[in-house]
Structures are given as C-alpha cells and as structure tokens.
Amino acid sequence: MEKILLVEFGKRLKALRQGKSLKQTDMAEIMGITSRQYQSYEYGEVNVPATTLNFFADFFGVTTDYLLGRGE
C-alpha cells in the first residue's frame, strides 16, 4: 500500500512541476537539495518528510491531501 501512495505522490508532483514549466534540477535548486534527492521524491523511492510535503503543497498551491492522492 505504501509504495502505491508514493508512486501516486510522485505522479502528482511531476505533473505540478511540469505545469510550472520547471525541470527537476530547477526544483532541486529551489529546495537546496541535489537533483537526485528531488528525483527520489518524483520516482516514489522515499517517504517524504512532513516539512517537505508542506513545502510542496504551499509552492504548488495544493493541499497535502491532494499530493498524497487523497483528493482530486
């Protein structure tokens, strides 16, 4: 179940990033992390810390529930 949630989160994150015409490297730079660290979020490879989840929600203007696949 957890992997399904991570994959859904990654899909939504990617779509939001692309909607702003940003590259993965752009997001990594904005966040102050490596490109590989950012990619691990989009690829659903790691759990996302709550502070990072909140950052994404604020940055993209969506709810954390949406990012987690709990809402449309």
C-alpha positions as CSV (number, residue, x, y, z in Angstrom):
1,M,0.0,0.0,0.0
2,E,2.8,2.4,0.9
3,K,4.5,2.0,-2.4
4,I,1.2,2.8,-4.3
5,L,0.9,6.0,-2.3
6,L,4.5,7.0,-3.0
7,V,4.0,6.4,-6.7
8,E,0.8,8.4,-6.8
9,F,2.5,11.3,-4.9
10,G,5.4,11.2,-7.5
11,K,3.0,11.4,-10.4
12,R,1.2,14.3,-8.9
13,L,4.4,16.1,-8.0
14,K,5.7,15.6,-11.6
15,A,2.6,16.9,-13.1
16,L,2.6,20.0,-10.9
17,R,6.2,20.7,-11.7
18,Q,5.7,20.3,-15.4
19,G,2.7,22.6,-15.1
20,K,5.0,25.4,-14.0
21,S,7.5,24.5,-16.8
22,L,10.2,23.6,-14.2
23,K,12.9,20.9,-14.6
24,Q,13.8,18.6,-11.8
25,T,17.1,20.5,-11.5
26,D,15.1,23.7,-11.0
27,M,13.2,22.2,-8.2
28,A,16.3,20.8,-6.6
29,E,17.9,24.3,-6.7
30,I,14.8,26.0,-5.3
31,M,14.8,23.5,-2.4
32,G,18.5,23.5,-1.8
33,I,18.9,19.7,-2.4
34,T,20.6,17.6,-5.0
35,S,18.8,16.7,-8.2
36,R,19.0,13.1,-7.2
37,Q,17.3,13.8,-3.9
38,Y,14.5,15.6,-5.7
39,Q,14.2,12.8,-8.2
40,S,13.7,10.3,-5.4
41,Y,10.5,12.1,-4.5
42,E,9.1,12.1,-8.0
43,Y,10.1,8.4,-8.5
44,G,8.3,7.4,-5.3
45,E,11.5,5.9,-3.8
46,V,11.4,7.6,-0.4
47,N,9.0,8.7,2.2
48,V,8.6,12.5,2.1
49,P,9.2,14.3,5.4
50,A,6.2,16.4,6.6
51,T,8.1,19.7,6.2
52,T,8.9,18.8,2.6
53,L,5.3,17.8,1.9
54,N,4.1,21.1,3.3
55,F,6.7,22.9,1.2
56,F,5.4,21.2,-2.0
57,A,1.7,22.0,-1.1
58,D,2.5,25.7,-0.5
59,F,4.7,26.0,-3.5
60,F,2.2,24.5,-5.9
61,G,-0.9,25.9,-4.2
62,V,-2.5,22.5,-3.5
63,T,-3.4,20.6,-0.3
64,T,-1.2,17.9,1.2
65,D,-4.2,15.5,0.8
66,Y,-4.1,16.2,-3.0
67,L,-0.4,15.4,-3.1
68,L,-1.0,12.2,-1.2
69,G,-3.7,11.1,-3.5
70,R,-6.5,11.6,-1.0
71,G,-8.3,14.2,-3.1
72,E,-8.7,15.4,-6.7
